[in-house]
Amino acid sequence: MKSQATMICCLMLFLAIECSHYRSKIHIKDGDKLQHPEGKLKTGRIQEKCRGPCIPASNCSQPCAQPFHGEIGFTCHQNKWQKSTETCTSLSVETLFKQDFNSASRLPLAASSIPVHVLDFRAPEPVKSVAQGIRRNCPIDYACILDVVKSSEATSGNIAFIVELLRNISTDLSDNVTQDKMKSYSEVANHILDTAAISNWAFIPDKNTSSDLLQSVNLFARQLRLHNESENLVDELFIQAKGLRINHNTSEEKFNFSASMNSTTEGILGMIEIPTQELWNLPPNASQAISIAFPTLGTILREVHLQNVSLPRPVNGLVLSVILPEGLKQVLFTFEKINKSRSARAQCVGWHSRKRRWDETACETTLEIMNRVKCLCNYTNMVMSFSILMSPKSIDNKVLDYITCIGLSISIFSLILCLIVEAAVWSRVVVTEVSYIRHVCIVNIAVSLLIANVWFIINSNFHKKAQDSNWCVALTFFSHFFYLSLFFWMFFQALLIIYGILVVFCRMMKSRMMAIGFAVGYGCPLVIAGTTVAVTVPEKGYMRPDACWLNWDSTKALLAFAVPALVIVAVNLVVVLVVAVNTQRPSIGSSKSQDLAIIMRISKNVAILTPLLGLTWGFGVATLLEGTSLIFHIIFALLNAFQ
């Protein structure tokens, strides 16, 4: 009876533990995570920013809301606290294996028939590492960590933890990698490669995290052993993997991928080809090749070892990794462009895992037709992942280079000749106040355009050497200033023409007109150029990273030139139309010869005023639009190089 009573007491205690555990699972406190029907955990947390005074370049931090651990860092930018870093995480080694340990330490109700002396209520040993936990709970397929990882919120801290988790698996558990292990591994990686998680990668303090992820996936896939001739290893939304067996007798082999940036867009194509001549270098025994495609990784990879870290190098295709046997050195890649603009220049690159940056010397572009780019790349143990970069704001075309070079040379020679002629005939052409002011405008237009052209040539030849120094700031400022001076002097010339047409009987004093002319021609450009420098230089957003000219991508400083120039072109166009209308003086009973003379006079005035007032710069609007045909760039270069 005593032993039966003891058994009943133990079972009652066990049932009490079970019930309390069940109640703890369904009892959710305010602020805890809520399980959404979609399977994603939503915290509903609202993190307050720092409450102290916002002093430029100052920093502060706030603890993460429960149940997360870590902190959020803020930086004062433009008099506002903005999030800069985040280490909020709900994952740990304990949480990964907590559910399994709870189930291991609790017995089912069927255990009531087991004698008490057989039951072992001792707590399991704590897990000290991920490798130990996986070996103990799911050594066959790593499935025990999937539910916890996939249900976690993709905060910056959780992303960093998962990358470290994958890195540990790649280094400590890479022996005997099977297809089941590869699938589980890829599911974990897919969770943090989701488009919804991309924005949180920017707040991870360690900027090497994205590179570590790519290197870990490649390292783990290298240990996989194939058993069939061709296998689809992984088919997740944001990571795909395929493998095939090859030898020196195999004909040219290809991997074809189609991966989407999200669940709603069409797939972006990518293809990997192993040339036949490369396969001849393989030994007689069978080898294997594995390829992996990442549609979103390109937007996450951070180049941390560049001299200019703000250099925008957007990836414009899939990131394709290959794991090849020794002896294969060259691989052909075909990438479909994500940004299909005709002006998007493609550059084939390989990711250097040790330098943690894209290496332009690893690949060469062999063909670029419409939306596809073909690359021939050199495969090494350091360079196993490849893609294409784009520069959407620039056109790399030798025709444009020749037109610009020849046109500017002729333009500079003509402008110098113009100034010489003006100096030679000055005393004979400035006989009246109107002619004096008109020739002052012409001289200043010529001087501004001449100096602007000279600065343009200096920028083109020396920007690569000067862009990392203060010289680049000076080059950009003077180019901006003198091109603006050109437009504002053309604007003043247009005002003089309108003044001469509309105001006939009242004339302004020459000294006053000269003061207005120099205030408009040089004062306004100085204010605009100086303000642009003062506002954008402290934020390091004044210049382009790849040239000594106004920045567009980060600060839109280029608008300080484009807006005034295009407004002046529009006003000057109206002036030309007014001149054309006033030139036509129809008379009653005019003959056809008189009408023809009027048409000729109008055409002559328009032909003279079009370059003089800079109307040809209106074609610049077309070159600013995405997808503009190359012909507009050629027309723009022709008309303005010969102005």
Number of C-alpha atoms within 10 A of each C-alpha: 6 7 10 11 10 12 18 14 12 15 17 13 12 19 16 12 13 16 12 11 14 11 11 10 9 8 9 11 8 8 12 16 20 15 13 10 7 7 12 15 16 14 17 12 14 8 11 11 16 20 9 8 11 17 14 13 11 12 17 17 16 16 16 20 19 16 13 20 14 15 17 23 21 20 21 19 16 12 12 15 23 15 18 17 21 25 23 24 23 20 19 15 18 15 14 20 20 16 14 17 19 13 10 14 13 17 16 11 11 7 13 17 9 10 11 16 7 7 12 10 11 7 11 10 7 13 17 10 13 22 18 15 23 21 12 12 17 14 15 14 18 19 17 19 23 15 12 15 23 18 16 21 21 27 23 25 26 24 29 23 20 21 22 17 21 22 20 16 20 23 13 12 20 17 12 11 19 18 19 15 21 20 20 18 24 22 22 20 24 19 24 27 25 19 17 11 17 18 13 18 26 18 18 21 16 11 15 15 20 25 23 19 23 22 23 21 21 20 16 21 26 20 17 20 17 19 13 9 10 15 15 12 22 21 15 16 19 24 23 22 24 19 25 20 18 22 18 17 15 14 14 13 15 15 20 13 22 15 23 19 19 15 12 7 9 11 16 17 20 25 19 21 16 20 17 14 13 15 20 16 15 19 14 11 9 13 17 19 21 25 26 23 28 26 29 24 26 21 19 19 25 21 21 15 11 13 8 13 11 14 13 16 16 15 26 26 29 30 25 27 26 25 21 21 17 13 13 18 15 18 18 17 25 26 27 21 23 20 15 16 16 16 21 21 20 24 21 28 26 27 25 21 18 11 15 20 18 25 16 16 11 20 23 16 17 14 12 15 8 11 15 17 23 23 24 19 26 19 23 18 12 14 21 22 27 29 28 32 22 21 17 18 14 12 16 12 12 9 11 19 14 12 18 20 15 14 19 23 16 14 20 21 12 16 20 14 12 16 16 12 11 17 11 11 10 15 10 8 13 15 10 10 14 16 12 17 19 17 16 20 24 19 18 20 24 23 19 25 22 22 18 22 20 15 19 20 16 14 21 12 10 15 21 14 13 17 22 16 10 9 15 22 19 14 22 25 22 17 24 25 22 25 22 27 27 26 27 27 27 26 26 23 25 23 16 18 17 17 14 14 12 10 11 8 6 9 12 11 9 14 11 9 17 15 11 13 23 18 16 18 26 19 14 16 24 20 11 16 21 14 12 21 20 11 14 18 12 9 12 15 21 27 27 23 21 14 19 28 24 26 21 15 15 15 17 14 22 18 14 17 19 14 11 16 22 19 14 23 22 15 15 25 20 14 19 23 13 14 18 18 11 11 15 14 9 10 9 5 7 9 10 9 9 14 15 11 13 17 15 12 15 20 14 12 15 17 12 12 20 17 16 19 26 23 21 18 21 17 17 18 13 14 22 13 12 14 15 15 14 15 11 15 18 17 17 21 25 18 17 19 19 17 21
